[in-house]
């Protein structure tokens, strides 16, 4: 084989490929660009679009500040996206074939032949000082193409008939269906009128939180208001009913108006949204209009129904709002009383009336319990000193004072008070309560109040003790007047002490002792030894004593079990710091204890 000829063929093939790739592709692009119907159209500079559908009024939209406004046959905000989409399509529009002026020279009825005498659309684009007009003619026999003429150009173009889908048939096709856009409105006041009902909301400039100012000053339900405003923002007109400025508004329930929302900035009313009655054939819709427009439209009824409620439904139903990390000290007064304080190592300490580590989880539950207290009843909006006794608030049964603190150190008595809650008398399963900074009395559910801790010991760190199985030497079990001892001989090795009988499960005992070494209280119940009988403790109760040696210091850790708590967890008691503590014992560990650390009734000592 001739190697020289082979390389010549390869070079020719490469050259041919390069010709096709560079020249032909460039030529295709040039030809494709030359096929544009409006090659000099600058979409961004178009300021006006006029469309006249056959046998319809002229539709005109003008661009102002990057938005489009319908100006004919009605003045109304336009769908900017639909207009921009049409303009972009015209800027990219290419013809699939063209009939030149020379080819049309001998045709006497060109307009009728190509459908321009009954043109479905004429389009005029204003670009600076230049005006361009297009006529849309009839479709081809296969109806996938349509004839198009640019006034001033004698040729006729065949373009994709899908272009017709972008043309509006009537002005409503280009109307913006958004009823109200609140994003561009700088407002801080909202008044709501529904028949004889009226209330006013004011948004604070600093924290952006809504507050009620009329018919009374009160905290407002900020999440609810923001949610309803968002639904208002999403409100769309389902139908444009009339644009007649002389229309009978009474027939739509708009004179007098049935529901009105006025958006304002300070004392300056910016916009009024008016809502009327339902059309007779559709109870899910209601008539509506804006004060800055003459049009009456139909909008969905459901997003507006909550605005018709009593003003009390817009009041904040939570007693207190506690931003995360804001509380550094809680003081409880009444009953036993206590003060719990945040520490620099991000822990909590009960500091009064005694001092011990607090359980971070229980403190979080306290905060959640206070923040979650919902007002079940707005008992009295304005109270006097004489009213306090009637509600048990002259000398509150309990108070919670929540304070801020320095994020770099513990709270002190000089820190600002976030809230003070005073709780009074209990009636009909409700507890009367007031905030020290408000002149109203509320009621909360008694069950919610009773879950709040009243004494510092209820917040004690729930970790009871900590040891490993290797530190355990012996376990003594007492139950129903009988005793059994098991000795740890090594890892997973246990034996009965002399004088003890029964069957033991090495692995079960090892696992149970391991779990007991990390024992925590499910819930602190009491710390008074005199209340033993209340919790089911007796001389026959199950008692477990664990002998532990940490270094050279042996100690015995003891547990006693009682009856079942309402939670179905068993009561248990333990001695900590020389004092007896009753608590609810974790249920799963208790099941393990029943399996391997009890004395069956038939067993002998």
C-alpha positions as semicolon CSV with decimal commas, in nm:
position;residue;x (nm);y (nm);z (nm)
1;X;0,000;0,000;0,000
2;X;0,133;0,351;-0,093
3;X;0,175;0,541;0,235
4;X;0,216;0,872;0,053
5;X;-0,123;0,839;-0,123
6;X;-0,288;0,747;0,208
7;X;-0,169;1,066;0,375
8;X;-0,284;1,270;0,075
9;X;-0,636;1,122;0,108
10;X;-0,639;1,196;0,482
11;X;-0,538;1,556;0,420
12;X;-0,811;1,602;0,156
13;X;-1,072;1,456;0,392
14;X;-0,963;1,690;0,673
15;X;-0,979;1,987;0,439
16;X;-1,329;1,891;0,325
17;X;-1,443;1,856;0,686
18;X;-1,298;2,197;0,771
19;X;-1,480;2,351;0,472
20;X;-1,810;2,199;0,581
21;X;-1,763;2,287;0,946
22;X;-1,651;2,648;0,907
23;X;-1,783;2,772;0,575
24;X;-2,113;2,589;0,547
25;X;-2,205;2,648;0,913
26;X;-2,123;3,018;0,878
27;X;-2,319;3,035;0,556
28;X;-2,619;2,867;0,725
29;X;-2,609;3,117;1,010
30;X;-2,587;3,406;0,767
31;X;-2,876;3,272;0,562
32;X;-3,079;3,204;0,877
33;X;-3,016;3,557;1,004
34;X;-3,114;3,695;0,662
35;X;-3,451;3,517;0,696
36;X;-3,562;3,744;0,980
37;X;-3,884;3,927;0,905
38;X;-3,788;4,228;1,120
39;X;-3,406;4,223;1,123
40;X;-3,369;4,573;1,267
41;X;-3,627;4,544;1,543
42;X;-3,493;4,646;1,886
43;X;-3,734;4,491;2,134
44;X;-3,600;4,686;2,433
45;X;-3,671;5,023;2,269
46;X;-4,035;4,955;2,178
47;X;-4,259;5,192;2,374
48;X;-4,603;5,111;2,234
49;X;-4,788;4,812;2,091
50;X;-5,118;4,849;1,907
51;X;-5,319;4,548;1,795
52;X;-5,650;4,559;1,612
53;X;-5,820;4,217;1,606
54;X;-6,080;4,173;1,330
55;X;-6,416;4,321;1,429
56;X;-6,281;4,422;1,775
57;X;-6,175;4,744;1,941
58;X;-5,813;4,847;1,914
59;X;-5,589;4,719;2,196
60;X;-5,302;4,944;2,292
61;X;-5,034;4,905;2,558
62;X;-4,764;5,159;2,647
63;X;-4,439;5,093;2,830
64;X;-4,357;5,308;3,135
65;X;-4,065;5,239;3,367
66;X;-4,023;4,877;3,247
67;X;-4,391;4,797;3,300
68;X;-4,677;4,792;3,054
69;X;-5,009;4,968;3,090
70;X;-5,318;4,918;2,876
71;X;-5,440;5,254;2,744
72;X;-5,704;5,135;2,494
73;X;-5,987;5,040;2,505
74;X;-5,947;5,067;2,883
75;X;-5,681;5,204;3,113
76;X;-5,558;4,915;3,325
77;X;-5,232;4,744;3,429
78;X;-5,120;4,502;3,159
79;X;-4,962;4,158;3,169
80;X;-4,602;4,263;3,113
81;X;-4,490;3,904;3,058
82;X;-4,739;3,838;2,776
83;X;-4,644;4,156;2,589
84;X;-4,269;4,097;2,630
85;X;-4,311;3,740;2,510
86;X;-4,483;3,859;2,190
87;X;-4,214;4,122;2,127
88;X;-3,935;3,869;2,175
89;X;-4,108;3,632;1,932
90;X;-4,135;3,913;1,673
91;X;-3,769;4,001;1,721
92;X;-3,673;3,639;1,645
93;X;-3,941;3,581;1,379
94;X;-3,812;3,417;1,061
95;X;-3,998;3,343;0,739
96;X;-4,011;2,995;0,596
97;X;-4,077;3,125;0,246
98;X;-4,125;3,460;0,073
99;X;-4,323;3,585;-0,227
100;X;-4,134;3,878;-0,375
101;X;-4,278;4,196;-0,520
102;X;-4,175;4,077;-0,869
103;X;-4,374;3,756;-0,826
104;X;-4,676;3,956;-0,709
105;X;-4,663;4,211;-0,989
106;X;-4,915;4,042;-1,217
107;X;-5,160;3,942;-0,941
108;X;-5,461;4,174;-0,935
109;X;-5,632;4,052;-0,615
110;X;-5,338;4,001;-0,382
111;X;-5,513;4,111;-0,061
112;X;-5,808;3,878;-0,113
113;X;-5,588;3,593;-0,231
114;X;-5,371;3,598;0,081
115;X;-5,638;3,698;0,332
116;X;-5,526;4,056;0,397
117;X;-5,864;4,205;0,304
118;X;-6,011;4,039;0,617
119;X;-5,690;4,039;0,820
120;X;-5,746;3,875;1,161
121;X;-5,485;4,109;1,312
122;X;-5,298;4,426;1,237
123;X;-5,004;4,518;1,458
124;X;-4,824;4,850;1,502
125;X;-4,499;4,879;1,694
126;X;-4,363;5,217;1,804
127;X;-3,984;5,213;1,830
128;X;-3,858;5,561;1,912
129;X;-3,968;5,780;1,618
130;X;-4,014;5,477;1,395
131;X;-4,344;5,303;1,349
132;X;-4,370;4,952;1,203
133;X;-4,699;4,798;1,095
134;X;-4,767;4,432;1,025
135;X;-5,071;4,269;0,870
136;X;-5,156;3,909;0,946
137;X;-5,335;3,734;0,658
138;X;-5,490;3,393;0,609
139;X;-5,346;3,051;0,679
140;X;-5,203;2,814;0,422
141;X;-5,396;2,504;0,313
142;X;-5,226;2,292;0,581
143;X;-5,296;2,572;0,835
144;X;-4,949;2,543;0,986
145;X;-4,833;2,868;0,826
146;X;-4,979;3,214;0,797
147;X;-4,919;3,497;0,549
148;X;-4,767;3,817;0,687
149;X;-4,697;4,156;0,532
150;X;-4,479;4,439;0,667
151;X;-4,619;4,772;0,550
152;X;-4,358;4,938;0,329
153;X;-4,223;4,600;0,216
154;X;-4,397;4,469;-0,097
155;X;-4,310;4,106;-0,023
156;X;-4,540;3,856;0,150
157;X;-4,389;3,624;0,411
158;X;-4,491;3,277;0,525
159;X;-4,432;3,235;0,899
160;X;-4,518;2,976;1,162
161;X;-4,889;2,997;1,248
162;X;-4,806;2,948;1,620
163;X;-4,735;3,322;1,622
164;X;-5,113;3,379;1,631
165;X;-5,132;3,222;1,978
166;X;-4,944;3,524;2,120
167;X;-5,194;3,783;1,993
168;X;-5,475;3,899;2,225
169;X;-5,829;3,858;2,091
170;X;-5,964;4,114;2,337
171;X;-5,824;4,360;2,589
172;X;-5,896;4,126;2,879
173;X;-5,639;3,881;2,738
174;X;-5,369;4,134;2,822
175;X;-5,505;4,264;3,150
176;X;-5,301;4,193;3,461
177;X;-5,523;3,970;3,675
178;X;-5,332;4,060;3,994
179;X;-5,585;4,246;4,205
180;X;-5,331;4,415;4,432
181;X;-4,952;4,418;4,456
182;X;-4,846;4,514;4,807
183;X;-4,474;4,466;4,742
184;X;-4,435;4,810;4,591
185;X;-4,648;4,986;4,851
186;X;-4,473;5,148;5,146
187;X;-4,746;5,115;5,408
188;X;-4,757;5,081;5,785
189;X;-5,128;5,113;5,864
190;X;-5,430;4,905;5,773
191;X;-5,794;4,976;5,854
192;X;-6,066;4,717;5,808
193;X;-6,437;4,797;5,792
194;X;-6,708;4,531;5,759
195;X;-7,058;4,667;5,814
196;X;-7,056;4,814;6,166
197;X;-6,727;4,644;6,253
198;X;-6,405;4,838;6,240
199;X;-6,047;4,794;6,356
200;X;-5,710;4,946;6,277
201;X;-5,364;4,788;6,271
202;X;-5,031;4,971;6,286
203;X;-4,692;4,821;6,198
204;X;-4,408;4,928;6,426
205;X;-4,120;5,091;6,235
206;X;-3,855;4,928;6,454
207;X;-3,955;4,562;6,492
208;X;-4,201;4,547;6,196
209;X;-4,463;4,389;6,423
210;X;-4,831;4,470;6,381
211;X;-5,022;4,615;6,677
212;X;-5,388;4,700;6,716
213;X;-5,463;5,069;6,768
214;X;-5,844;5,078;6,723
215;X;-6,092;5,012;6,880
216;X;-5,834;4,947;7,155
217;X;-5,459;4,933;7,193
218;X;-5,348;4,570;7,207
219;X;-5,093;4,326;7,077
220;X;-5,196;4,186;6,738
221;X;-5,166;3,836;6,592
222;X;-4,869;3,915;6,369
223;X;-4,835;3,574;6,195
224;X;-5,207;3,572;6,112
225;X;-5,197;3,925;5,970
226;X;-4,889;3,854;5,760
227;X;-5,051;3,534;5,630
228;X;-5,372;3,717;5,534
229;X;-5,172;3,993;5,362
230;X;-4,985;3,731;5,163
231;X;-5,315;3,576;5,055
232;X;-5,434;3,924;4,960
233;X;-5,116;3,965;4,755
234;X;-5,201;3,640;4,572
235;X;-5,557;3,752;4,495
236;X;-5,636;3,744;4,122
237;X;-5,936;3,862;3,925
238;X;-6,122;3,569;3,779
239;X;-6,341;3,791;3,559
240;X;-6,355;4,157;3,456
241;X;-6,719;4,247;3,503
242;X;-6,748;4,611;3,393
243;X;-6,537;4,920;3,326
244;X;-6,832;5,158;3,319
245;X;-6,760;5,451;3,557
246;X;-7,137;5,502;3,588
247;X;-7,216;5,140;3,673
248;X;-7,469;5,075;3,951
249;X;-7,231;4,988;4,235
250;X;-7,519;4,905;4,469
251;X;-7,605;4,606;4,250
252;X;-7,257;4,466;4,323
253;X;-7,273;4,534;4,697
254;X;-7,014;4,809;4,654
255;X;-7,229;5,104;4,757
256;X;-7,237;5,090;5,052
257;X;-6,937;4,861;5,050
258;X;-6,967;4,535;5,245
259;X;-6,595;4,501;5,323
260;X;-6,323;4,763;5,285
261;X;-5,948;4,746;5,349
262;X;-5,761;5,076;5,344
263;X;-5,383;5,067;5,308
264;X;-5,207;5,375;5,445
265;X;-4,870;5,526;5,526
266;X;-4,898;5,727;5,844
267;X;-5,202;5,951;5,803
268;X;-5,194;5,925;5,422
269;X;-5,442;5,673;5,278
270;X;-5,275;5,510;4,976
271;X;-5,538;5,270;4,846
272;X;-5,883;5,138;4,928
273;X;-5,980;4,780;4,842
274;X;-6,358;4,737;4,830
275;X;-6,545;4,407;4,828
276;X;-6,914;4,347;4,775
277;X;-7,157;4,060;4,748
278;X;-7,150;3,728;4,562
279;X;-7,285;3,687;4,210
280;X;-7,608;3,492;4,214
281;X;-7,459;3,201;4,019
282;X;-7,132;3,158;4,214
283;X;-7,109;3,188;4,593
284;X;-6,733;3,127;4,584
285;X;-6,668;3,466;4,417
286;X;-6,734;3,824;4,520
287;X;-6,736;4,159;4,342
288;X;-6,440;4,386;4,407
289;X;-6,287;4,716;4,298
290;X;-5,994;4,940;4,382
291;X;-6,026;5,309;4,465
292;X;-5,773;5,397;4,191
293;X;-5,964;5,208;3,917
294;X;-6,318;5,214;3,779
295;X;-6,331;4,845;3,695
296;X;-6,541;4,592;3,884
297;X;-6,396;4,242;3,893
298;X;-6,469;3,905;4,049
299;X;-6,223;3,764;4,302
300;X;-6,227;3,446;4,519
301;X;-6,422;3,487;4,840
302;X;-6,231;3,253;5,077
303;X;-5,910;3,461;5,121
304;X;-6,125;3,760;5,223
305;X;-6,364;3,591;5,465
306;X;-6,124;3,611;5,768
307;X;-6,112;3,992;5,736
308;X;-6,483;4,004;5,826
309;X;-6,416;3,864;6,175
310;X;-6,443;4,053;6,503
311;X;-6,143;4,263;6,600
312;X;-6,071;4,020;6,886
313;X;-5,982;3,754;6,628
314;X;-5,685;3,971;6,525
315;X;-5,547;4,005;6,877
316;X;-5,239;3,808;6,975
317;X;-5,357;3,493;7,154
318;X;-5,019;3,422;7,307
319;X;-4,940;3,580;7,642
320;X;-4,575;3,639;7,561
321;X;-4,332;3,612;7,270
322;X;-3,982;3,494;7,360
323;X;-3,722;3,525;7,082
324;X;-3,464;3,245;7,095
325;X;-3,185;3,317;7,343
326;X;-3,348;3,633;7,477
327;X;-3,427;3,506;7,829
328;X;-3,133;3,475;8,069
329;X;-3,318;3,463;8,399
330;X;-3,658;3,340;8,521
331;X;-3,786;3,425;8,867
332;X;-4,094;3,247;8,998
333;X;-4,272;3,391;9,301
334;X;-4,543;3,230;9,510
335;X;-4,572;2,867;9,624
336;X;-4,211;2,758;9,678
337;X;-4,066;3,005;9,429
338;X;-3,726;2,990;9,259
339;X;-3,480;3,172;9,037
340;X;-3,303;2,994;8,750
341;X;-3,020;3,170;8,570
342;X;-2,818;3,115;8,254
343;X;-2,444;3,052;8,298
344;X;-2,146;3,139;8,079
345;X;-2,089;2,774;7,978
346;X;-2,436;2,773;7,820
347;X;-2,582;2,584;8,115
348;X;-2,848;2,681;8,369
349;X;-2,831;2,698;8,748
350;X;-3,105;2,722;9,008
351;X;-2,970;2,997;9,236
352;X;-3,258;3,052;9,481
353;X;-3,383;2,951;9,729
354;X;-3,105;2,688;9,700
355;X;-2,833;2,625;9,444
356;X;-2,791;2,325;9,212
357;X;-2,747;2,262;8,838
358;X;-3,067;2,291;8,636
359;X;-3,159;2,058;8,353
360;X;-3,126;2,243;8,021
361;X;-3,411;2,040;7,871
362;X;-3,644;2,125;8,159
363;X;-3,555;2,494;8,131
364;X;-3,634;2,480;7,759
365;X;-3,967;2,318;7,846
366;X;-4,035;2,601;8,092
367;X;-3,965;2,860;7,820
368;X;-4,177;2,668;7,570
369;X;-4,457;2,637;7,825
370;X;-4,461;3,011;7,892
371;X;-4,432;3,102;7,524
372;X;-4,703;2,849;7,438
373;X;-4,963;2,981;7,683
374;X;-5,262;3,071;7,467
375;X;-5,533;3,306;7,578
376;X;-5,855;3,109;7,611
377;X;-6,059;3,417;7,698
378;X;-6,017;3,794;7,682
379;X;-6,179;3,839;8,022
380;X;-6,170;4,216;8,063
381;X;-5,992;4,469;7,846
382;X;-5,958;4,750;8,099
383;X;-5,918;4,671;8,466
384;X;-5,880;4,886;8,778
385;X;-5,721;4,814;9,114
386;X;-6,065;4,716;9,242
387;X;-6,096;4,446;8,973
388;X;-5,776;4,268;9,070
389;X;-5,922;4,111;9,383
390;X;-6,214;3,971;9,184
391;X;-5,973;3,779;8,964
392;X;-5,733;3,679;9,240
393;X;-5,469;3,914;9,108
394;X;-5,443;4,156;9,401
395;X;-5,205;3,900;9,554
396;X;-5,118;3,667;9,264
397;X;-5,092;3,296;9,339
398;X;-4,782;3,284;9,121
399;X;-4,566;3,521;8,917
400;X;-4,306;3,459;8,646
401;X;-4,059;3,740;8,576
402;X;-3,847;3,690;8,264
403;X;-3,536;3,899;8,216
404;X;-3,279;3,955;7,945
405;X;-2,910;3,911;8,012
406;X;-2,562;3,985;7,889
407;X;-2,471;3,725;7,627
408;X;-2,118;3,722;7,770
409;X;-2,214;3,638;8,126
410;X;-2,489;3,544;8,371
411;X;-2,799;3,754;8,412
412;X;-2,811;3,999;8,698
413;X;-3,092;4,171;8,883
414;X;-3,029;4,488;8,682
415;X;-3,127;4,328;8,349
416;X;-3,438;4,445;8,169
417;X;-3,767;4,265;8,224
418;X;-3,902;4,103;7,907
419;X;-4,234;4,012;8,065
420;X;-4,401;3,962;8,400
421;X;-4,697;3,725;8,417
422;X;-4,927;3,728;8,722
423;X;-5,159;3,429;8,773
424;X;-5,466;3,453;8,994
425;X;-5,783;3,258;9,071
426;X;-5,895;2,934;8,905
427;X;-6,250;2,915;8,773
428;X;-6,418;2,673;8,532
429;X;-6,084;2,507;8,449
430;X;-5,934;2,845;8,359
431;X;-5,679;3,062;8,539
432;X;-5,692;3,441;8,530
433;X;-5,368;3,607;8,426
434;X;-5,235;3,949;8,335
435;X;-4,917;4,100;8,200
436;X;-4,763;4,370;8,419
437;X;-4,725;4,598;8,115
438;X;-5,089;4,569;8,003
439;X;-5,419;4,681;8,153
440;X;-5,618;4,370;8,060
441;X;-5,711;4,042;8,229
442;X;-5,703;3,718;8,034
443;X;-5,775;3,354;8,111
444;X;-5,567;3,049;8,013
445;X;-5,645;2,680;8,045
446;X;-5,576;2,553;8,395
447;X;-5,407;2,242;8,254
448;X;-5,152;2,457;8,067
449;X;-5,081;2,659;8,381
450;X;-5,043;2,352;8,602
451;X;-4,771;2,211;8,376
452;X;-4,546;2,506;8,462
453;X;-4,292;2,439;8,742
454;X;-4,365;2,615;9,069
455;X;-4,049;2,513;9,258
456;X;-3,682;2,511;9,167
457;X;-3,632;2,141;9,247
458;X;-3,858;2,060;8,951
459;X;-3,584;2,194;8,724
460;X;-3,298;1,996;8,881
461;X;-3,055;1,827;8,643
462;X;-3,216;1,493;8,556
463;X;-2,887;1,300;8,556
464;X;-2,908;1,091;8,875
465;X;-2,567;0,925;8,875
466;X;-2,295;0,801;8,646
467;X;-2,094;0,479;8,680
468;X;-1,967;0,197;8,457
469;X;-2,032;-0,176;8,490
470;X;-1,662;-0,227;8,571
471;X;-1,709;-0,015;8,884
472;X;-1,994;-0,236;9,013
473;X;-1,910;-0,516;9,258
474;X;-2,246;-0,628;9,394
475;X;-2,620;-0,572;9,351
476;X;-2,867;-0,637;9,634
477;X;-3,237;-0,684;9,555
478;X;-3,508;-0,662;9,824
479;X;-3,874;-0,731;9,753
480;X;-4,171;-0,862;9,953
481;X;-3,950;-0,921;10,257
482;X;-3,698;-1,128;10,061
483;X;-3,339;-1,056;9,960
484;X;-3,114;-1,169;9,676
485;X;-2,758;-1,065;9,595
486;X;-2,568;-1,103;9,270
487;X;-2,192;-1,053;9,240
488;X;-2,005;-0,931;8,932
489;X;-1,716;-1,168;8,861
490;X;-1,606;-1,002;8,538
491;X;-1,733;-0,878;8,206
492;X;-2,072;-1,042;8,144
493;X;-2,009;-1,274;8,440
494;X;-2,243;-1,267;8,739
495;X;-2,305;-1,516;9,017
496;X;-2,539;-1,554;9,312
497;X;-2,394;-1,459;9,651
498;X;-2,388;-1,732;9,918
499;X;-2,736;-1,782;10,056
500;X;-2,909;-1,648;9,745
501;X;-3,096;-1,876;9,508
502;X;-3,252;-1,851;9,165
503;X;-3,156;-1,829;8,802
504;X;-2,957;-1,538;8,664
505;X;-2,899;-1,415;8,308
506;X;-2,545;-1,276;8,284
507;X;-2,595;-1,073;7,969
508;X;-2,933;-0,931;8,078
509;X;-2,794;-0,818;8,415
510;X;-2,487;-0,665;8,250
511;X;-2,698;-0,466;8,006
512;X;-2,940;-0,350;8,277
513;X;-2,658;-0,235;8,508
514;X;-2,501;-0,052;8,213
515;X;-2,830;0,136;8,157
516;X;-2,867;0,214;8,527
517;X;-2,516;0,364;8,523
518;X;-2,651;0,642;8,296
519;X;-2,983;0,680;8,478
520;X;-3,181;1,001;8,429
521;X;-3,517;1,105;8,567
522;X;-3,806;1,119;8,323
523;X;-3,975;1,378;8,546
524;X;-3,916;1,503;8,901
525;X;-4,225;1,449;9,117
526;X;-4,151;1,525;9,484
527;X;-3,875;1,539;9,741
528;X;-4,066;1,493;10,068
529;X;-4,021;1,157;10,240
530;X;-4,355;1,188;10,423
531;X;-4,542;1,146;10,092
532;X;-4,428;0,784;10,040
533;X;-4,775;0,634;10,054
534;X;-4,908;0,878;9,793
535;X;-4,673;0,729;9,536
536;X;-4,721;0,361;9,620
537;X;-4,406;0,299;9,827
538;X;-4,435;0,034;10,102
539;X;-4,224;-0,212;10,301
540;X;-4,274;-0,468;10,023
541;X;-4,161;-0,235;9,743
542;X;-3,881;-0,342;9,509
543;X;-3,549;-0,197;9,626
544;X;-3,216;-0,220;9,446
545;X;-2,881;-0,133;9,606
546;X;-2,578;-0,110;9,376
547;X;-2,232;-0,125;9,537
548;X;-1,991;0,087;9,332
549;X;-1,621;0,149;9,386
550;X;-1,476;0,464;9,226
551;X;-1,105;0,464;9,301
552;X;-1,066;0,383;9,670
553;X;-1,410;0,513;9,765
554;X;-1,684;0,248;9,778
555;X;-2,044;0,370;9,787
556;X;-2,390;0,220;9,770
557;X;-2,648;0,367;9,535
558;X;-3,009;0,279;9,620
559;X;-3,335;0,280;9,426
560;X;-3,688;0,213;9,548
561;X;-3,991;0,159;9,323
562;X;-4,353;0,253;9,396
563;X;-4,678;0,257;9,201
564;X;-4,754;0,384;8,849
565;X;-4,777;0,752;8,763
566;X;-5,063;0,882;8,541
567;X;-4,810;0,871;8,258
568;X;-4,783;0,491;8,320
569;X;-4,418;0,537;8,415
570;X;-4,339;0,384;8,757
571;X;-4,258;0,608;9,049
572;X;-3,908;0,564;9,190
573;X;-3,714;0,726;9,473
574;X;-3,345;0,794;9,520
575;X;-3,136;0,978;9,781
576;X;-2,931;1,267;9,642
577;X;-2,726;1,505;9,857
578;X;-2,882;1,350;10,166
579;X;-3,238;1,415;10,050
580;X;-3,501;1,178;9,910
581;X;-3,620;1,257;9,553
582;X;-3,923;1,096;9,392
583;X;-3,933;1,083;9,013
584;X;-4,089;0,904;8,719
585;X;-3,860;0,620;8,614
586;X;-3,781;0,557;8,241
587;X;-4,019;0,286;8,124
588;X;-3,782;0,085;7,900
589;X;-3,514;0,045;8,169
590;X;-3,785;-0,057;8,415
591;X;-3,889;-0,340;8,182
592;X;-3,529;-0,464;8,185
593;X;-3,526;-0,450;8,568
594;X;-3,848;-0,655;8,588
595;X;-3,684;-0,916;8,366
596;X;-3,363;-0,975;8,564
597;X;-3,345;-0,775;8,888
598;X;-3,657;-0,883;9,078
599;X;-3,741;-1,170;9,312
600;X;-4,024;-1,393;9,193
601;X;-4,291;-1,452;9,455
602;X;-4,208;-1,825;9,473
603;X;-3,838;-1,763;9,538
604;X;-3,681;-1,825;9,877
605;X;-3,443;-1,585;10,052
